[in-house]
């Protein structure tokens, strides 16, 4: 990903240099060798048909915007490099908590989204369509979950049924507890590619309503689950073990089935390795000079 970011930077500098050189060629073609100083001054006004974007220069305008996407609430800052290039920074954040049940286990999950990316907006035509390669520089998107399995409650791991133990002071038995983490940030940083319509820095006016669609190549999701406490292999709770006991066959079987179950969950979530970026919002631009 460092090579990708370096490539984008070199390409951007090269494109900007080419545009500057081309602009100088256009300007000189409008001035004849025999023209006087006064003629040159008169001819140097708006050689490109009245578009103010050509004469403003690099970093002459900025825009700030806000919107919504699957990555959360979105804020953006954009500046212009030329008529066909903008540089844009995007930040997303969102938090949400809810209860869910899986494999008989009731859990409380918290969704935490926080990311930041940088993009180069390339406008090939005079219209608002663009293509935007970029890099997600910060990615803290993840889901955390915790559970306390009530005594006597059944749950399954890799197709095998177990029961949360009833508290017993004599044996030290306690009900099953657990926690899990789903990470959506394997690739750090992550390459992004999007396309969209609407220039955050329009040719005229201040307001724009851009839309964007694309993906972030975040890598395969990572899943981690830990269980503690005591579990039993029968509902009568005659065959129970501390899940952390490596010498007890019941505990060994539970840990083995837990590993297999996590592998299945990871496989089911693999399509998330390309996370969707779909956003719409509003942007306001202004001149800096």
NORKAGI-V644395 format. One record per helix or strand of 2 or more residues. SS is the DSSP state (2 for helix, 1 for strand). FROM is the first residue (numbers start at 1). LEN is the number of residues. If there is no record, write none. Layout:
ss=SS from=FROM len=LEN
ss=SS from=FROM len=LEN
//
This chain:
ss=2 from=2 len=28
ss=2 from=37 len=7
ss=2 from=53 len=4
ss=1 from=61 len=9
ss=1 from=72 len=9
ss=1 from=85 len=18
ss=1 from=105 len=18
ss=1 from=129 len=11
ss=1 from=142 len=7
ss=1 from=154 len=4
ss=1 from=160 len=5
ss=1 from=177 len=7
ss=1 from=190 len=8
ss=1 from=207 len=2
ss=1 from=211 len=7
ss=1 from=222 len=7
ss=1 from=230 len=3
ss=1 from=240 len=3
ss=2 from=249 len=20
ss=2 from=270 len=4
ss=1 from=274 len=14
//
